[in-house]
Amino acid sequence: MPISVVIVGSGPSGFYVAEALIKSEADVAIDIVDRLPTPYGLIRGGVAPDHQSTKRVTRAYERTALNEKVRYYGNVELGRDVSLDELRAAYDAVVLTIGMPGDSKLGVPGEDKKGVIGSAAFVGWYNGHPDFKDLDPCLETGNVVVIGNGNVAIDVARVLVKTPAEMTEADLPRHVSDAIQASPVTDVYMVGRRGPVEAKFTNVELREMGQLENAAAIVDPGDLPEEVTGDWSDRDKRLRERNLASLKEFSTAPRDGKAKSVHFTFYAKPVEIVGPDRVTGARLEKTRVVNGRAEGTGAFVDIECGLVVPAIGYTLDPPQDVPFDQSTGTIRNDNGRVEDGVYVAGWAKRGPSGVIGTNKPDGQNAAAQILEDVKNGSKPGRTQFETLLKSRNIEWVDFAAWQRIDAAEVANAPPGAPREKFVTTADMLKLLGSAS
């Protein structure tokens, strides 16, 4: 009997676990479960819609999904349709690769006002994630404040100021594109507590901001040091030197008649979101960096705006009965082992860090642990799982059905675009002839 493994979550970390198990050539049967009909997790719902080259990694995931050892069960949710205990009873190994889908809080007065939308939600909206179809962000504003100095903050700023022509080859949903292009947004302020040397965006993403058709990258030369100093590794120092060089170019570049601006606002931290019920501004305290930490100076500045997007990190609200470590915000684990027969990989294991490929070692680690702990299969796996789903009238979406959804999205694409996404589960199931 093969070792039966169920992977909960079909993002990069989940597929890397499956890939590693397949490459081990062990006798395994692998089931991948996701609460959405669509696979690929943050590749579909988190990578910016104008970064189609990054999304091509799904081709490798598709090969894994089509392997004879693998089955896909979309539209099945842990905690809603099936419990962790039921999965443990059916499978020799359960791997949790559920990511961190929530937004970290700013922790300042006023962050509950209408017009404060975390980056996970905002990025989900412009990527057509079903959870955020009805988000309706407050785009009737000239200014937007994005809190954060990482790649997600840059993605948000870039998507808001690109021209329709620049987004032609993106998979931005039509209703999102219409809302952005109809909005009066002209200025996006990217706010970072520390300076340009400490910023976490990568240089590839940063350089894009200097190549936009109708938006200028604005940098105060006074915020830029002459050189990178500090206790950095050689690699980190080189990366920061590239960023500093790009920012210096921005600080002296002509506007060339561009109507929009992205302002790189360093040495500032939010202390209050201003307004009655709806956001009217963000109050920032100027900072200085002391021993790597941002300290307030007591000088304040207000930026008028109708939308604030904190891009400062992610959180996990785990399903019922999943052990949780409050101190780290992750699933409680010992280097990936959670409980007997239960493992974790990806962000849910180590927190929201790294790039897509950072999840690959996690996947390899989980696969190695399973094969070390489980010498022979003893549980029925998908036979018992399918019986359970049928007993509850749960209609799952297999990979062939996902391919039908995929083909329909591609067929419905506007000229130049890779696809027009279905943005509700009901529409996907309707296409497949299933009840919503």
ChimeraX attribute file (.defattr): number of C-alpha atoms within 10 A of each C-alpha:
attribute: neighborCount
match mode: 1-to-1
recipient: residues
	/A:1	11
	/A:2	18
	/A:3	22
	/A:4	24
	/A:5	30
	/A:6	28
	/A:7	26
	/A:8	25
	/A:9	26
	/A:10	30
	/A:11	25
	/A:12	27
	/A:13	33
	/A:14	32
	/A:15	26
	/A:16	27
	/A:17	27
	/A:18	32
	/A:19	23
	/A:20	20
	/A:21	24
	/A:22	20
	/A:23	10
	/A:24	14
	/A:25	8
	/A:26	13
	/A:27	16
	/A:28	20
	/A:29	23
	/A:30	28
	/A:31	22
	/A:32	25
	/A:33	27
	/A:34	26
	/A:35	21
	/A:36	23
	/A:37	23
	/A:38	26
	/A:39	28
	/A:40	22
	/A:41	22
	/A:42	20
	/A:43	21
	/A:44	20
	/A:45	21
	/A:46	24
	/A:47	19
	/A:48	26
	/A:49	26
	/A:50	20
	/A:51	14
	/A:52	16
	/A:53	8
	/A:54	13
	/A:55	17
	/A:56	11
	/A:57	15
	/A:58	17
	/A:59	10
	/A:60	12
	/A:61	20
	/A:62	15
	/A:63	10
	/A:64	19
	/A:65	23
	/A:66	13
	/A:67	13
	/A:68	10
	/A:69	17
	/A:70	19
	/A:71	20
	/A:72	25
	/A:73	26
	/A:74	23
	/A:75	20
	/A:76	20
	/A:77	17
	/A:78	20
	/A:79	14
	/A:80	10
	/A:81	14
	/A:82	15
	/A:83	16
	/A:84	18
	/A:85	11
	/A:86	13
	/A:87	23
	/A:88	18
	/A:89	17
	/A:90	22
	/A:91	26
	/A:92	25
	/A:93	28
	/A:94	26
	/A:95	27
	/A:96	28
	/A:97	30
	/A:98	27
	/A:99	31
	/A:100	22
	/A:101	21
	/A:102	15
	/A:103	18
	/A:104	17
	/A:105	15
	/A:106	20
	/A:107	11
	/A:108	11
	/A:109	12
	/A:110	19
	/A:111	21
	/A:112	16
	/A:113	18
	/A:114	18
	/A:115	24
	/A:116	22
	/A:117	22
	/A:118	24
	/A:119	27
	/A:120	24
	/A:121	21
	/A:122	21
	/A:123	26
	/A:124	23
	/A:125	25
	/A:126	27
	/A:127	26
	/A:128	25
	/A:129	25
	/A:130	16
	/A:131	14
	/A:132	18
	/A:133	18
	/A:134	9
	/A:135	13
	/A:136	12
	/A:137	20
	/A:138	19
	/A:139	20
	/A:140	16
	/A:141	16
	/A:142	16
	/A:143	23
	/A:144	28
	/A:145	26
	/A:146	29
	/A:147	25
	/A:148	27
	/A:149	25
	/A:150	19
	/A:151	19
	/A:152	24
	/A:153	25
	/A:154	24
	/A:155	22
	/A:156	20
	/A:157	23
	/A:158	20
	/A:159	19
	/A:160	23
	/A:161	25
	/A:162	19
	/A:163	16
	/A:164	13
	/A:165	10
	/A:166	14
	/A:167	17
	/A:168	15
	/A:169	19
	/A:170	22
	/A:171	27
	/A:172	24
	/A:173	22
	/A:174	14
	/A:175	13
	/A:176	17
	/A:177	17
	/A:178	12
	/A:179	15
	/A:180	20
	/A:181	15
	/A:182	11
	/A:183	14
	/A:184	12
	/A:185	21
	/A:186	17
	/A:187	22
	/A:188	27
	/A:189	23
	/A:190	25
	/A:191	24
	/A:192	26
	/A:193	26
	/A:194	24
	/A:195	22
	/A:196	24
	/A:197	20
	/A:198	18
	/A:199	18
	/A:200	17
	/A:201	19
	/A:202	16
	/A:203	18
	/A:204	12
	/A:205	16
	/A:206	19
	/A:207	18
	/A:208	14
	/A:209	24
	/A:210	18
	/A:211	11
	/A:212	18
	/A:213	16
	/A:214	17
	/A:215	25
	/A:216	24
	/A:217	25
	/A:218	21
	/A:219	21
	/A:220	15
	/A:221	13
	/A:222	7
	/A:223	16
	/A:224	18
	/A:225	13
	/A:226	9
	/A:227	11
	/A:228	19
	/A:229	11
	/A:230	11
	/A:231	9
	/A:232	11
	/A:233	9
	/A:234	8
	/A:235	9
	/A:236	10
	/A:237	16
	/A:238	13
	/A:239	17
	/A:240	23
	/A:241	18
	/A:242	18
	/A:243	25
	/A:244	21
	/A:245	16
	/A:246	18
	/A:247	26
	/A:248	18
	/A:249	16
	/A:250	21
	/A:251	18
	/A:252	12
	/A:253	14
	/A:254	12
	/A:255	15
	/A:256	10
	/A:257	9
	/A:258	13
	/A:259	13
	/A:260	21
	/A:261	22
	/A:262	25
	/A:263	19
	/A:264	24
	/A:265	26
	/A:266	26
	/A:267	22
	/A:268	26
	/A:269	24
	/A:270	22
	/A:271	18
	/A:272	18
	/A:273	26
	/A:274	21
	/A:275	17
	/A:276	10
	/A:277	11
	/A:278	17
	/A:279	22
	/A:280	21
	/A:281	21
	/A:282	25
	/A:283	17
	/A:284	22
	/A:285	19
	/A:286	21
	/A:287	22
	/A:288	17
	/A:289	14
	/A:290	9
	/A:291	8
	/A:292	12
	/A:293	12
	/A:294	18
	/A:295	18
	/A:296	18
	/A:297	12
	/A:298	9
	/A:299	10
	/A:300	15
	/A:301	12
	/A:302	15
	/A:303	16
	/A:304	18
	/A:305	26
	/A:306	25
	/A:307	28
	/A:308	28
	/A:309	24
	/A:310	26
	/A:311	28
	/A:312	20
	/A:313	21
	/A:314	20
	/A:315	20
	/A:316	21
	/A:317	14
	/A:318	19
	/A:319	15
	/A:320	12
	/A:321	10
	/A:322	18
	/A:323	14
	/A:324	19
	/A:325	11
	/A:326	10
	/A:327	7
	/A:328	13
	/A:329	20
	/A:330	23
	/A:331	29
	/A:332	22
	/A:333	19
	/A:334	11
	/A:335	15
	/A:336	23
	/A:337	20
	/A:338	20
	/A:339	14
	/A:340	11
	/A:341	19
	/A:342	23
	/A:343	26
	/A:344	33
	/A:345	33
	/A:346	30
	/A:347	25
	/A:348	26
	/A:349	26
	/A:350	20
	/A:351	19
	/A:352	18
	/A:353	12
	/A:354	10
	/A:355	8
	/A:356	16
	/A:357	12
	/A:358	14
	/A:359	22
	/A:360	21
	/A:361	16
	/A:362	25
	/A:363	27
	/A:364	20
	/A:365	19
	/A:366	29
	/A:367	26
	/A:368	15
	/A:369	17
	/A:370	21
	/A:371	17
	/A:372	9
	/A:373	13
	/A:374	14
	/A:375	12
	/A:376	15
	/A:377	18
	/A:378	14
	/A:379	19
	/A:380	17
	/A:381	24
	/A:382	19
	/A:383	11
	/A:384	16
	/A:385	19
	/A:386	15
	/A:387	11
	/A:388	16
	/A:389	15
	/A:390	12
	/A:391	9
	/A:392	11
	/A:393	10
	/A:394	13
	/A:395	17
	/A:396	22
	/A:397	25
	/A:398	17
	/A:399	21
	/A:400	13
	/A:401	20
	/A:402	19
	/A:403	14
	/A:404	14
	/A:405	22
	/A:406	18
	/A:407	12
	/A:408	17
	/A:409	18
	/A:410	16
	/A:411	12
	/A:412	15
	/A:413	17
	/A:414	17
	/A:415	9
	/A:416	12
	/A:417	18
	/A:418	19
	/A:419	21
	/A:420	20
	/A:421	22
	/A:422	20
	/A:423	19
	/A:424	16
	/A:425	17
	/A:426	15
	/A:427	15
	/A:428	25
	/A:429	19
	/A:430	11
	/A:431	15
	/A:432	14
	/A:433	9
	/A:434	13
	/A:435	10
	/A:436	10
